[in-house]
Amino acid sequence: MTLPDALAEDARAQASRDAWLLGRFVVPEGVEVEGRELAIVGGGTERQGNDLYIEGSSKIRCGGAATPAVEDLAAFVRGCREAHVVFKATAGLHHAYPTDAGEHGFLNLLAACVFADEEDALRARPGAFELDAESFRWNGRAAGPGELEHVRSHLLHSIGSCSFFEPVGELHELGIL
């Protein structure tokens, strides 16, 4: 997407009722955007303020040119958990649940981080998770807002997607938003 088109799409997202879900606006190194917190990408890194995410160690691509196997994504999450590394997941996370085309689901990734049964969580099919203001639930377990905030600050910092309205639309269809 060209920068003017991306800015127009961002303005539309900023004006939506779901704008609270937005994080930083991702731009390539050297691009400036006034009035918006930026995530600056270049050379295999992404800088978000004082935080630096490095491809393969604190940033994982879940789609795009290549989609990691469930086992590889699970090993990455487990490795970050064990090493106390906060990571960002990006690319290909447009859907709440895995697709028949092999894309990973962002709710599955969240469950892998929250409940630690990485492979099982990443393979869970539509309808496996429940999420509301009280808790995120899966497989007879529940995590409340405090636990989710802990995971966000200590393991899974954020999920990046080139689409805002596609994943948000799925959350509305699922009755989560």
C-alpha positions as CSV (number, residue, x, y, z in Angstrom):
1,M,0.0,0.0,0.0
2,T,1.3,3.5,-0.8
3,L,1.9,5.8,2.1
4,P,-1.0,8.1,1.2
5,D,-3.3,5.0,0.9
6,A,-2.0,3.6,4.2
7,L,-2.6,7.0,6.0
8,A,-6.1,7.2,4.6
9,E,-6.8,3.6,5.9
10,D,-5.3,4.5,9.2
11,A,-7.5,7.6,9.5
12,R,-10.5,5.5,8.8
13,A,-9.4,3.0,11.5
14,Q,-8.7,5.9,13.9
15,A,-12.3,7.1,13.3
16,S,-13.9,3.7,14.0
17,R,-15.4,2.6,17.2
18,D,-12.6,0.0,17.5
19,A,-9.8,2.6,17.3
20,W,-8.8,1.6,20.9
21,L,-7.3,-1.6,19.4
22,L,-4.8,0.3,17.3
23,G,-1.2,0.4,18.2
24,R,1.6,2.1,16.3
25,F,1.6,2.9,12.6
26,V,4.3,0.8,10.9
27,V,6.6,2.6,8.5
28,P,9.9,1.9,6.8
29,E,13.0,3.5,8.1
30,G,13.3,7.1,7.0
31,V,9.6,7.8,6.7
32,E,8.1,10.4,9.0
33,V,4.4,10.7,9.9
34,E,3.2,13.6,12.0
35,G,0.9,13.0,14.9
36,R,1.1,9.2,15.1
37,E,3.2,6.9,17.2
38,L,5.4,4.9,14.8
39,A,6.9,1.5,14.6
40,I,9.9,1.9,12.4
41,V,11.0,-1.2,10.3
42,G,14.3,-1.7,8.6
43,G,17.2,-4.2,8.4
44,G,15.3,-7.0,10.1
45,T,14.4,-4.8,13.1
46,E,11.4,-2.9,14.3
47,R,11.7,0.0,16.8
48,Q,8.7,1.0,18.9
49,G,9.8,3.9,21.0
50,N,12.5,2.5,23.2
51,D,11.7,-1.1,22.4
52,L,13.6,-3.0,19.6
53,Y,12.2,-6.2,18.1
54,I,14.7,-8.3,16.1
55,E,13.5,-10.8,13.4
56,G,13.9,-14.4,14.7
57,S,14.7,-13.5,18.3
58,S,12.0,-11.0,19.5
59,K,9.9,-10.7,16.4
60,I,8.3,-13.5,14.4
61,R,6.7,-13.5,11.0
62,C,3.6,-15.7,11.0
63,G,2.9,-15.4,7.3
64,G,3.8,-13.5,4.2
65,A,6.5,-15.1,2.1
66,A,6.6,-18.1,4.5
67,T,4.4,-19.3,7.2
68,P,6.1,-21.1,10.1
69,A,4.9,-24.6,11.0
70,V,2.8,-24.9,14.2
71,E,5.8,-26.7,15.8
72,D,8.2,-23.8,14.9
73,L,5.8,-21.1,16.1
74,A,5.2,-23.0,19.3
75,A,9.0,-23.5,19.8
76,F,9.5,-19.7,19.3
77,V,6.8,-18.9,21.9
78,R,8.3,-21.4,24.4
79,G,11.8,-20.1,23.8
80,C,10.7,-16.5,24.4
81,R,8.9,-17.6,27.6
82,E,11.9,-19.5,28.9
83,A,14.4,-16.7,28.1
84,H,12.0,-14.0,29.4
85,V,12.0,-12.3,26.0
86,V,9.0,-10.0,25.1
87,F,8.2,-10.5,21.4
88,K,6.0,-9.1,18.6
89,A,4.2,-11.3,16.1
90,T,3.5,-9.9,12.6
91,A,2.5,-10.8,9.1
92,G,-0.3,-13.2,8.2
93,L,-2.3,-12.7,11.4
94,H,-5.5,-11.6,9.8
95,H,-7.8,-14.2,11.2
96,A,-9.0,-15.1,14.7
97,Y,-8.5,-18.9,14.0
98,P,-6.3,-20.9,11.7
99,T,-7.5,-21.0,8.1
100,D,-7.6,-24.0,5.7
101,A,-4.9,-22.2,3.7
102,G,-2.5,-22.6,6.6
103,E,-2.6,-19.2,8.2
104,H,-2.3,-18.9,12.0
105,G,-5.0,-17.5,14.1
106,F,-4.3,-14.5,16.4
107,L,-6.5,-15.9,19.2
108,N,-4.6,-19.1,18.9
109,L,-1.3,-17.3,19.3
110,L,-2.7,-15.4,22.4
111,A,-3.9,-18.8,23.9
112,A,-0.4,-20.3,23.3
113,C,1.1,-17.4,25.2
114,V,-1.5,-17.3,28.0
115,F,-2.0,-21.0,28.6
116,A,1.3,-22.4,27.5
117,D,0.0,-25.5,25.7
118,E,1.5,-24.0,22.5
119,E,0.9,-26.7,19.9
120,D,-2.6,-27.5,21.1
121,A,-3.5,-23.9,21.3
122,L,-2.1,-23.1,17.9
123,R,-4.2,-26.0,16.4
124,A,-7.5,-25.1,18.1
125,R,-10.3,-24.7,15.7
126,P,-13.1,-22.1,15.5
127,G,-15.2,-21.8,18.6
128,A,-12.5,-23.1,20.9
129,F,-12.0,-19.8,22.7
130,E,-14.2,-17.4,24.6
131,L,-13.3,-13.9,25.3
132,D,-15.2,-11.1,27.1
133,A,-14.6,-8.4,29.7
134,E,-14.3,-11.1,32.4
135,S,-11.7,-13.5,30.9
136,F,-10.2,-15.3,28.0
137,R,-11.2,-19.0,28.2
138,W,-10.0,-22.2,26.6
139,N,-10.0,-25.9,27.4
140,G,-11.5,-25.4,30.9
141,R,-9.1,-22.7,31.9
142,A,-9.6,-18.9,32.3
143,A,-7.3,-15.9,32.4
144,G,-8.6,-12.6,33.7
145,P,-7.5,-9.1,32.7
146,G,-4.6,-9.1,35.1
147,E,-3.1,-12.3,33.7
148,L,-3.6,-11.0,30.1
149,E,-1.9,-7.8,31.0
150,H,1.0,-9.8,32.5
151,V,1.4,-11.8,29.3
152,R,1.3,-8.6,27.2
153,S,4.0,-7.0,29.3
154,H,6.2,-10.1,29.8
155,L,5.8,-12.2,26.6
156,L,3.5,-11.1,23.7
157,H,3.8,-7.4,23.3
158,S,1.7,-7.0,20.2
159,I,0.3,-8.5,17.0
160,G,0.9,-6.7,13.7
161,S,-1.4,-7.0,10.7
162,C,-1.5,-5.1,7.5
163,S,-5.3,-5.2,7.8
164,F,-7.2,-3.6,10.6
165,F,-10.8,-4.1,9.5
166,E,-10.4,-7.8,8.6
167,P,-9.4,-9.1,12.0
168,V,-11.7,-6.7,13.8
169,G,-14.6,-7.7,11.6
170,E,-14.0,-11.4,12.6
171,L,-14.0,-10.4,16.3
172,H,-17.4,-8.7,15.7
173,E,-18.7,-11.8,13.8
174,L,-17.6,-14.0,16.7
175,G,-19.4,-11.7,19.2
176,I,-16.2,-10.9,21.0
177,L,-16.4,-7.2,20.2
